[in-house]
Amino acid sequence: MTHSVKISAILTAHSGKAGELEAMLGVLAGHSRAEPGNLRWDIWREPSDPPRFLLDELYRDQAAADAHRRTPHFQAYVDGIEELADRLAITAHPVDVVA
């Protein structure tokens, strides 16, 4: 059975790095949204804690999520994220989702 894959990530920018993090995420968003298996790729920012960002990603299936992780733009993100932020990522499969 094929099902969509949701990835949510909480990124907390290191001191003085929120602007660089936002710029990096903007580039990543543009490339990620263009991937054939991507259904959604959004960046949110917590107003009560401005250095904290939330990524909300949705992929058609596990193969699309795996393909995303192999792209040059994702690899560039992985290579640079530790300098800019602490990161918690969660990958989930649907249980009870309204389409």
C-alpha positions in Angstrom: 0.0 0.0 0.0 1.3 3.4 -1.0 0.7 6.3 1.4 1.9 9.9 1.7 4.8 10.8 4.0 4.7 13.9 6.3 7.9 15.4 7.6 7.8 18.1 10.2 11.0 19.8 11.5 11.5 22.3 14.3 14.5 24.4 13.7 15.8 26.8 16.4 18.3 29.3 15.0 21.5 29.8 16.9 22.1 33.2 18.4 22.3 35.8 15.5 21.7 33.2 12.8 17.9 33.5 12.2 18.3 35.6 9.1 20.8 33.1 7.6 18.6 30.2 8.5 15.5 31.9 6.9 17.5 32.5 3.7 18.7 28.9 3.6 15.2 27.6 4.1 13.9 29.9 1.3 16.3 28.4 -1.2 15.5 24.9 0.0 11.8 25.5 -0.3 12.0 26.6 -3.9 13.9 23.5 -5.0 11.9 21.2 -2.8 8.5 22.4 -4.1 9.8 21.7 -7.7 10.4 18.0 -7.0 7.9 15.7 -8.8 6.8 13.9 -5.6 6.4 16.9 -3.4 2.8 17.9 -2.5 3.6 20.6 0.1 6.7 22.4 1.5 5.9 25.3 3.9 8.0 27.3 6.3 6.4 28.7 9.4 7.9 30.9 12.1 6.8 31.1 15.7 5.9 34.7 16.6 6.5 34.3 20.3 9.9 32.8 19.7 11.2 34.3 16.4 14.4 32.1 16.1 12.1 29.0 15.9 10.9 27.8 12.5 8.7 24.9 11.6 9.0 23.0 8.3 5.8 21.3 7.1 6.5 18.9 4.2 4.3 16.4 2.4 5.4 13.8 -0.1 3.4 11.6 -2.4 5.0 8.4 -1.0 8.1 7.1 0.7 10.0 6.9 -2.6 9.4 10.7 -3.1 10.6 11.5 0.4 13.7 9.3 -0.1 14.4 11.0 -3.5 14.1 14.4 -1.7 16.8 13.3 0.7 19.2 12.4 -2.2 18.9 15.8 -3.9 21.9 18.2 -4.0 19.8 21.0 -2.3 18.9 18.7 0.6 22.5 17.6 0.9 23.6 21.3 1.0 21.0 21.8 3.8 22.3 18.9 5.8 25.9 20.1 5.3 25.1 23.6 6.6 22.3 23.3 9.2 24.3 22.5 12.2 26.1 25.8 11.9 22.8 27.7 11.9 20.3 25.8 14.1 19.3 23.0 16.4 17.0 20.6 14.5 14.3 18.1 15.4 12.7 16.2 12.5 9.8 13.8 12.6 8.7 11.6 9.7 5.1 10.3 9.9 2.7 8.1 7.9 -1.0 8.8 7.9 -3.3 7.1 10.4 -6.5 9.2 10.2 -6.1 12.1 7.7 -8.7 14.1 5.9 -7.6 14.5 2.2 
